[in-house]
């Protein structure tokens, strides 16, 4: 069987935005970035980028290895990368470079470390801010091939590393997840690979008939469709972050909420207000451009945002006018979209007791999860075990969506006023069952109090979207 090069991991590059206060650069230091592949292969190529840079970047050594804990690498796995046969290379401003192919046996979901060192100053004008993955920066010196390096500081951004390609089987294909911070993984656990595209890739690996499917995460936190700031606007970066991947067969689009909520806040002024008509025209263009490139497209509804930032320093984050725009956009996606199919994330994630929907902030959800672990001692090991198997949060979500519970909650007679009581009730009533989440809509649990409905949905949105790849919709979409 033949082979083909396919992107197994990616981080969409973005320009450095002042309020993010990024590092200005590296001074004779080694930077070690970690990435988890989605599919394996027999060879590897690495892409480094300086896309938004105004100055050339000179590197003296770049290496790749299997990642270990705390910035280390697995012994004896480090391999030098070359560029046109040389270990040293220059990335011109506004461009990128790819390494020479390297023979390397890579298993699916392998974690790789890419380490690079420049003797002089390496300016940072391009990065990927919310990587949810620790990058390790050494004291001055070349530690690119060292098993352990002396770490001066860490960040949770990606810098020069933008793509890892693997030489995979000829029938391997890719799904691109194109979006903003929800797709990027904002709020998910650092270094745990809990962004929803990560979980999506894991679900694919267990579905008969799909073969090898890479999942490419092209989310950028704060990104918008029609205005640039945190990364180039979606309609501008679409060619770079979607259409250039000739290995891709399917596309999932979830973006647009920042276009609605940012204007008239500290993030954007009133001149950047957009109408539902402008957003719908942008969606139509994205779908049309994807279709011309042979991509099957899934368009996703926009999630509720009321109550997500109650502490926002300036009013106007949520208004009824903005909510009307969201509802209008979602109506278009559900009823008039030209996409091949849709995913109604709004119906899946909203509080069924509130017409507009409501999503609480991540602090509440995190407290909820921690309280369960802290107050139900016999449940600790089970929860941890399920978490490792990517089941714990989908388990909580199914309580909210499908009523997979026993006892009085179905009759609406339980009223729990504290996290502790809710945790104890869950420990007594949970029944673990196979997943059966509908891709089109959720089934509200009768009698489920509003606050608990929100809590489950926040846990799901920020840590794990339980996408059931065995459902009829998903199988039909991705098998055809």
N, C-alpha and C positions, 0 to 999 in steps of 0.2 A: 504494500500500500504506500502511496506517495506521502509526501510531507508538505506542510505549508507553514509560513510564519504567521502567528496570530498574537494579538495583544492579550496578554494574560493579566496585566495590571496596568492601571493608568491613574494619573492625578492631573486634572486639567490645570494648566498654569494660569496665574492671574497676576495682574500688576500690583505693585506694592502701593497700598492706600494709606495715607498719613495716619489716620486714627488707629490703625492696627498696630502702630509702633513696632514694626519688624526690626530685626537685626540689620544693621547697615552693611554687614559683610563679615568675612572670616579673614583673620590675619595669620597666615602660615599655619592654619589648623587643619585637622582632619574632621570631616563631617561624615557620619554614618547614618544613612537612612534605611528604614526597614519597610518591607512591603510583602504582603501575602498574595501569592498567585491564585488565580481561579482554576486554571487548567495546567497540567504538566506537559513535559515534552523532553526532547533529547538535545536541545540546543537553546542558547539564550542570546538575545541582543538587547542592549540597554540604550535608551534615548535620554540625553541630557539637554536641557533647554536654557536659553538666555533670551527668550522671546521678547520680553519687555525691556531688556537691558539697553543702555546707551553706551556701554563700554564692553570691550572684549573680556572674556574670562579665560585665564590660563590655568590649566591643571597639569600637575606633574605625575600623578599616579591615581588610577581608579581600579578598584578591586571589587569582586563579588564573592559572596560566601553564604552558607546557610546560617541564618541568624540564631543566636542563643539569647540568654536572658541578660537584661541590664546593659545592653550595648555591646555584648560580646558576640563572638561568632563560634560556630562549632569547629573544634580542632581539625586541622589539616584539610579544610574545605575551601580555603581562600584561593581565588584564582585571579590573576591580573587581567584586566580588560585592555585591549589595544584599540587604537583609532587610526585606520590606514596604516596599520603595522607598527605604530609608535605608542608608547605608554603616555607620553606627554602630548597635549593637544590644546587647541584654542577654540573656544566657542565664540564666534563673531556676534556682535550686537544684533539683536532682532532675529536670531536664528537658533538652530539646534544642531546637535551632532548625534550620530548613532555609532555604537561600538562595532568592531568586527565580530562576526559570529563566533561563539565559543561553545564547543561540545560540553554538555552538562546534563546529567540525568536529573530531571525535576519531576517530583510527584505533584499531583493536584494539591492545592492549598499549602504548598511549601512556603516557608517564610525566609525571604532572602534579605541580606544586608548588602547595600551598595555603599562603598566608602570611597571618598575622593579627597585629595590633598593638593593644595596649591601653595607653592613656596612664598608667593607674594600675597597681595590683597585680592580677595575674591569678592567683588561687589554683589550685593543682593538687590536686584530690581525686579526680579521675577520670583514668585514663590506660590505655594498653595497653602493658605493660612490654616484652615481648620481641618488638618489631616487626621485628627484623632489618633495619631501615631507618634510615639516619641522618636525624635531625631537626636543623635548624640554628637556633641561638639567637643573636641579634645583640647587639651592645652597645646601650645605650639609644638609642631612636630608631625612627621609622617607616620601615622599609625594605620594606614590604609590596609595593610596585610596582617596587622597584629591581631592575635586572638582576643586580647584585652587591651583597652586603651585608657589612658588617664583622662577622665571626663571633666571638663571645665564647666559645662552647662548643658542643659537639654531644652528642647522646644517641642511643640506638638504641630509643627508645620513641615511640609516638604519644600525643598529648595530646588536644586538642579535636576533631580530625578523626576522624569515625567512619564515614561513608559518602560515596561519590560515586555519584550516579545519572546515567545517560545516557539520552537520548531515542533509542531504537533501533527497529529494525523490529518490527512487531507480532508476528511469530512468534519473536522472541528469547525465550529462557527462561534459567533459572538453576539451577545445582546448588549446594547448600549443603554445605560440608564442616565438620562440627561435631565439635570434639574438644578435646584438650589441647595440650601443648607440641609433640608430634610433628606435629600439623596446623598449629600456630602457626609452626613452622619453627625451633624451638630447635636451635642447632648448625649451621644452614646459613650460607652465606657472606653477610655483611652487604652490602646494596645490590645483590645479584646476582639477586634474585627466584628463589631456588632452593628455596623451600618446596615440598612436594610438590603442594599445590593450584595453585601457579604453573605447574609442569610439566604438571599435569593439564589446565589451561586451554590450554596450548600444544598438547597432544596433541589436544584437541577440535577445534582450529582446522583440523586437517588431515584430519578424518574426513568422508567423503562421507555425506550424508544427515542429519547432525546439525543443520545450520544454525548460527545464532549461539547460542552457549551461554556465559553468564557463569558464572564460578566464584567463589563467595562464601566466603571463609575466615573461619570463626567459631571458630577455635581460640584457646584461652587457656592459656598456659603455667602448669602447676601446678593447672589446674582439675580438679575432681572432680564425680562425679555426685551424691553424697549429702551432702557437707559443703561449706560455703562458707569461703573464705579468700582464695585468689587468684581473685577474681571470684566472682560468685554461683554456687552449685552448678548443675550442668547441668539438673536437673529444674526449677529455678527460672527460669533464664535462657532456657529453651527457647522460650517464647513470643516473647520479645524478639529473640532471635538467629536464630530459624528461622521461626516461624509468621507473623511480621509481613511477611515478604517474599512478597507475593502474586504476584510474578513467578516464583517458584521452582516447579519440577516434580519435582525429585529431591533426595534427601538422603543423604549418606554420614556415618555415625556411627562415630567411633573415639575412645572415651573410657572410662575406668574403671581404668586401671592405677594412677593416683595414689590412688584409694580403697583399693587393696590395699597399696601400698608405704609410704605416708606414716605410718600409725599406728605407734606405738612407736619413733619416731625424733624428731629435733629438730624435725621439721615438724608432727607431730601426736601427741597422747597416746593412751593405750590406750582412752580413752572413744570414740574415733572409729573403732575397728575395725569393719569391715563383713563380713557373711557373703555367700557366693555367692548365697544366696536373696534377700537384700536387693538385690543388684546386678541379678539377673535380673528382679526385680519392677520395678526402675527402667527397664531396657531395654524391658520390655513396655509400660510407660507411654509412653515416648518414641515407640515405633513406633505405638502406638494413637493418640496425639495427632497424629502426622504423617499417619496414614491419614485421620483425620477432616478434615484440611485438604487432602486430595487429593495428598499427596506420596508418591511411590514411594521406599522406603527400602532402603538397603544398610547392613547391620550388619557391622562388622569385628571380627575376633578380636583379642585383646590380645597385644602383642608380648612376647617373653622379656625378663626384667629381671635375671637372675642375672649378677653381675659388672659391671653398668653403673656402679656407684658404689662401687668398693672403698675409696675414701678417705673415705667418709661418716663424719662426726665421732662418730656414735653408732651402735652396733650395731642390728640389727633391720631394715635396709633390705630385705635378702633373707633369707627363712626358708623352710623347707620347707612350713610351714603356709600362708604367703602364696602359695607356688607352687601348692599344692593348690587354693586359691580361684581362681587364674587358670585352671588346667586345667578346673575345674568350670564356670566362666563360658564358656570357649571351647567346651566340649562342648555347652553349651546353644545357643550361637550357631550352631555347625555343624549341630546335629541337631534342635533344637526351636524355633528362633526363628520368630516370625511376620513377620519382615521379608520384603520382596519378593525379596531375594537377599542373599548374604553375600560378603564378601571375606576370604579366609583369610590375613591378613597374617602371622599367626604361622607358618604353614607356609612362607610366602614368605621370611621373614626369619631364621628360626632356623638354627642350625648343625645340619645333618642328622646329624652324628656324636654329638650329645649329646641324649639323650631329652627333656630339659626345654628344650633350646635354650639358646643363649648369645649375648649381644651384648656386644662389647667397648666401651670408652668412645671418645669421638670423637678423643682425642689420638692413639690408635694409628692410626685410619683416616687422620687428617690427615697424620701422619708418613709413612704408606704412600704416599699420593698424591704428596706433595712429593718423596719419594725417587725415585719413577718419573720425575718431571720432571727431577730433578737428575742422575740417573745414566744416562739414556738420551738422549743428546744429539740423535740424529737423530729421535727421537720427539717432541721438544718441540713442534714446530710442529703436528704431527698432533694431539697431545693437546689443545693449546690450541684448534685449529680445531674439534675434535669437542666440546669443552666449550661453546664458543659455540653450537653447534648442538644443545645439550642431549643429546649422545650419549655423552660420555666416561664418565660413571659408569654409565649403563645398559650400556655396553660392558663395563665391569669386572664388573658384576653378572651379565651373561649368562655370563661365564666360570664363575662360581660356580654358577649355577642350571642351566645347560644344557650345560656341557662344550663350549662353542664354542671349542675350542682344538685345536691339533695337537701331536703329539709324545708324549712318555712319560708325561705326567700322567694320561692316560686309563688307563694300565696301572698307575698307582700307584707308579712307580719313582722319581719325582723327590722329593727331600727338600731343601727350601730353608730355610736357617737364618738368613737375614738379609733385610732389605728390599731391599738392593742386588741380591742374587742373584735374588730374586723379580722385581724390576723388569726385570732383564736377560732373564730367562726369558720374561716377558710380551712384551717387544719382539721376541723371536725367534719366538714361537709364536702370537701373536694372529692370528685370522682374523676380519675384520669381516663380519658377516652381518646380514640383516634380523632385526628383533626377532620373537620368538615366545613371549613370556612368557605362561604360563598364569595366568589370573586366579584359578583355584581352588587350585592347588598348584604347588610348585616341583619340579624334577627334580634331585636331588643329583648332583654330578659324581663318578663313581666314582674312588676313589683320592685325592680332594682332601683334603689334610691339614686337621685341624680349625682350626688358627689361620688359614689362608687363607680358609676358609669364613666365619669370623667377620668377617675384615677386609672382605671384599666386602660383606657384609650391613650392616656399620656404615656404610661409604661410601654405600651405598644409602639406609639409613634417615635419615642426617643430611643428605644433600645432594640425592638424587634417587631417588624411588620410580618405577621404570620401569613405569608403568601403560600397558598396550597397549590403546588405545581401539579397535583394529581386531579384538580378540579377540571370539569369539562371545558371551561373557558380557556384555562391556561394550556391544557393539552391541545385543544383545537388551534389556538393561536400559534404556539411554538412548534407544533409538529407539521404545520402547513406553511 
